[in-house]
């Protein structure tokens, strides 16, 4: 059975392009890309912290994903992960943080 991964991105065009590249790499490595978080084994969120609004949006997304997919392990990447890794590791569902 393939491990399924759901990817989400908050923020700039670069973050969106990075998550698309990551999805292609995951597919090439044999992972299945989940259409919805609820069916994913792993969730990857490419975060943003350029503004307080973007940081808040990232936090709300992480909370919503943890509720929607309690079985999934969440990985957080991007700006917020780089700035506040220890804080993020304390969030429900967050298993990995990579800035």
Protein Blocks (a to p, Z undefined) as FASTA:
>chain_A
ZZddddddedjfklmmmmmmmmmmmmmnopacdfbfklpfbdcddddfkbmklmmmmmmm
mmmmmmmmmmbccddedjklmmmmmlmmmpghiabdcZZ
